[in-house]
Amino acid sequence: MGHSLEHKEFASNLLKQLATATFVLDRDGRVMIWNHSCERLTGVPASELVGTRDHWKAFYSKKRMCLADVIIQGRTDELTNLYPVHAQPSIHDAVHAQPSIHGNGYKAENWCVMPRIGTRLYLTVDAAPIYDEQGTLIAIVQSMRDNTEYKNAQSRLEELSVTDELTGLHNRRFFNEHLNTEWARGIRSQEPLSLILLDIDYFKQYNDTLGHVAGDKCLQSIAGVLQRSLLRSSDMATRYGGEEFCLLLPNTTMDNALIVAQRIRSTMARLDIRHKTSSVSNAVTLSDGIACLKPSLQDCPTRLVALADEALYEAKALGRNQSVKGLLGVEL
């Protein structure tokens, strides 16, 4: 019996000194241990929490279950709503004398706005049950690691992979993915989807005359015009390639898409970027083709791009510096 108490005291002291933030709940959900690393991570001292069920206050401003609570209460079916990323088993699966009553832990990740320290952290959490020799649940151990720096770096890399470095607009890779998403949404909502393809008139001559530095500034200026022309969060501007851009406009008719194109043309005229080697104007102008379709399972999103491209080709053939509506979808 004496050895058993010594072992429990040793385990308790070990948990308190761990470099990993860790707390332990008894089977009633009350805090048994809140170690020093947990105090540093959350800014909440153990003296405030030991013996209470208030551990959630260290991580959230409103009461909600922590991962350890989910296991204690047997509410693992709610994990999807609580944590966007979660899995079983955890690397800290409980090991005890009777495999037939083995209990797995869980691993989860979540953003937490730590109320006491006022900082938003991305925590990776492991929680696992502890059983006695008879297989009775006696406690839950939850450990946490601060992965905020890693998560932010990952987000920056993901953003770079879908962003055009020069203009800051989305790139073609992201456009292709987003087009498929909006097409599927349009099938469900039965709302029209419009696309405007835009090309800078005589941009090669602009570059050859003024140089690539001026050309880059011109591209950035036009990207700003396109971004400011979008009035809804669902609208998207993309650098499609070289001097070509596109606007994807969900739930937008052909006529409304034409209004957007005309607004862009008016803004470009006011911007008045000098272009002495253009054959249509003394300032930089745009040609654009507009297409509109009502998404359906019998059609495909690439046809929307093809129709806009055909209309853009016609705009150039007609003398540039103009908008041309595609032949299909005009009635939408």
N, C-alpha and C positions, 0 to 999 in steps of 0.2 A: 504494500500500500504506500509505504514511504517513497519507494522508487517511482511509483506512478505519479505522485505529487511533484516529485523533483522533475520528472520528464515534462509535466504540464507547465511548470514554472519556467523550465528551460525553453520550451517551445514558445511560450508567451513572450519571454524576454527576447528571443531570437526574432520574432515577428516585429516587435517594437523597434528593433535596431536595423531592420532590413533597409537597404537603399531604395527599394521599390515601395512606392506608396501603397499601403495595405491596411484594410480594416477587416474585422471579423464580427459577424452577427450571430447571436444565438438562434435557436430554432423558433423563437418568438419574434425575431427581427430586431432585437435590441443590440446596440453596439457593445461588444465585449472588449475589443482592442481597436484603437485608432493610433497607428504608429507615428513616429516622429516625421517620417517622410510624407505621410498623409497630411500632417499638420502644415508642413512647408508647402505642399502642393496646393492646398485649399485655403490656407490662412486661418483654419478653424482649429483651436486647441482641443485635445482629447477630453479635457475636463468639462467641456460643454456638451459632449456627445455620449460619452460612455454611460451606459444604463438607459439611454433614450432610443427612440425610433426616429430621431431627427437628422440622421446622416444625410438625407436627401438635400437638406438646406445648404450643405457645403458645395453642391453642384448645380442646383436649380433654384430659381426664384419662386416657382410654384411647385406644389407637392406632386411628385411622380415617383414611380418605382425606379430604383437602381437595379443593376443586373442581379445582385445578390437577392433582392426582394423577389424578383421574378422566379428564381429557383425555389426560394422558401415557400412562396405562395402557389407554386405549380402553375404559373400563368405564362408558360413559354409560348403559347399561341399568340401572345400580344407582343412578342419580340419585334415583329416586322414594323409595327406602329411606333415602337419605342426607339429602335436603332436601325438606321439605314443599312448598316453592315453588321452582320452577326453570323455566327457559325457554331456548330457542335460537332465533335467534342472540342473542348478547350485543351490547351497544352498542359493544363493543371488538373486533368481528370482525377477524381478522387480514387484512391486505392485503399481497399480495406479487406478484411478477412474473408468475406463471403462474396465471390464473384457473381453469384446469382442475383445479388441485390446491388450490383455496381451502379453508381450514379455518375453520369457525365456532367462536366461543367460546360460553361459557355464562354465564348469570346465575342466581344462586340466593340464597335467604334462609334464615337459620337462627338459632336461639338457641344461644349458646355460653357455657359457664361458664368464663371465662378463668382457668386454674389459677394463673398467676403473680400476677394482681391480685385474684383472688377475687371477680370481679364477673360477673354474668350479662348479656350483651349480645346484642342482636338485630342481626346483621350482614347487610348486603346485599353480595354478592360477585360480582365479574366475573372471569372467567379466559379467556384467549385464547392460542392458539398463535402462535409467531413462526417463520417459515420463512426459509431462505436463498434465494438466487436460483435454486437448482436444485430448490426445493420440499421440501427436507429440514427436518424439525422440529429446531430448535436450542434452543428455550426455551419456557417458559410464563410468562406474566405474570398474577399475581392481585392484584387491588385490592379493598379492603374499606372500607365506610362504616358507621359506627355509627348505626343507626336505632332505637335502643332507646326514646328519648323519643317518637318518632313512633308506634312500635308500641304502646307503653303507652297513648298518647292514643287511638289507634284502638280498642284493646281496651275502654277506658273508654266510648267513644261507642257501641260495639256493645252493651256491657252495659246502658247507659242505654236503648237502643232496645228492649230486651226486659224491662226491669225496671220495676215500678210504683214511682214515686218516693216515695209516702207509706209504703207497707208494706215495701218491699224485696223483695217476692215477685216471681215472674215475672208478666208481664202477659199479656193475652189473645192478643196477637200471637204471643208465644213459645209459648203453650199450643197454638195452632192448628198451628204447625209441629211441635211436639214430639208432639202427638197423632198426626199422620200418620206420624212416625218410629216411634213405639211400635206403631202399628197394623201397619206393615210388618214390624216385628220379631216381632209376635205371629203373623202369618201364617206366618213361617218356623219359629217355635218351637212353634206350636200351643198356646200358653199363654194363659190368660184375661187380659183387661184390664178393670180396674174403674175406675169414675169416681164420685166423690162430689161433688155440687153442694150448697153450703151457703148459706143466707141468714140474715142477722141478723133476728130477729123484732122488728117494730115499730121499726125503726131510724129512720124519719122522725120518729116521736114523740120518740125519744131526742135527735135533733139539734135538733128544735124546742124541747125543754124545756131542754137543757143547752148548746146552742150547737155550732157546727162544730168548735171547738177540742177540746171533749170528745169529739165524734163521731170526730175524727181519731185521738185517743188510743185510743178504743175499737177502731177498725179496726186500729191497730197492735198492740194487745194480742191481738186474735184472730189476727192474722197470726202472732204469736209462738207462740201455742198450736198452730196448724196446722203450723208449721215443726217444732216439737218433737215433734209426733205422728208424724212420718215416721221410720221406723226403718231404711230402706234408701236408698242413694244414688240408686237408680233411681226412687224415689217423688218426686212433684213437687207443690208447692203453688202455686196461682195466685190472684191477685186477678182474678176474672172480669169484674167491673164493679160500680161502686157499692158496695153492701153484700153483694155476692155473691162467694163464693170457690169454688174447686174443688180436689180432690185427684185426681191421676191415679196409679193404682197398677198397674204392670205385674206380670204373673204373680201376680195376687191374685184369689181366688174371691170370690163375693158374700158368703159368711159371714165371711171374713176382712176384707173391706172394712167390714162391719157392726161388727166388733170395733174397727176404727180409728175409726169414727164414734162409737161408745160411749165410747171413750177420750177423744175430743175433748169430748164432752158432760160427762164426769166432771171433766175439767180446767176447763172453763168454770164448772161449779158451784163448784169450789174458788176460782176467780178472783173470783167474786162481784162483778161490776161492777154497781153499783146502777142499776136502771131502774124508776123509780116510775110511768112511764106505760105500761108493758107490760101487756097483758091476760092474760098467761099466767104471769108470775112477777115478783118484785120485783128480779130480776137479769137481765142480758142473757142471752138464750138463742138457740139456733140451730135452724133446721129444715133437714133435708137429705134429698136423694133419692139413692139408690144404684143404679147400673146396672152390669151385668157381661156382657161378650160374649167369645166366642172369635173373634178376627179371622179373616176369610176374604176371598177375592177376590170372593165373591158378596155381600158386605156392605160397609158403608162406615163410617168412624169417626164421621161426623156422627150416625149413628143411636144411637151410644152416648151422645152428648150429649143427644139428643132423649129417650131413655129416662130418663136421670137427671133431666132437666128435668120430665118428666111425673111422676116419683116425688116430686120436690120440691114440685110443685104439689099433689099429693095430701097431702103432709105438712102443708102450710099449710091445706088444706081440712079436715083432721082435727083442727085445733086448734093447730097449730104445736108447737114445742119437742119434736120427735121425729124419728126416722129412719124412712124408708119405702123398702123395697126394690122396685125395678122389677119388672114382671111377667115380663119375659124374662130368661133367663140365671140364674135362681135356682138351677138344678140344678148350675151350675158350681162 
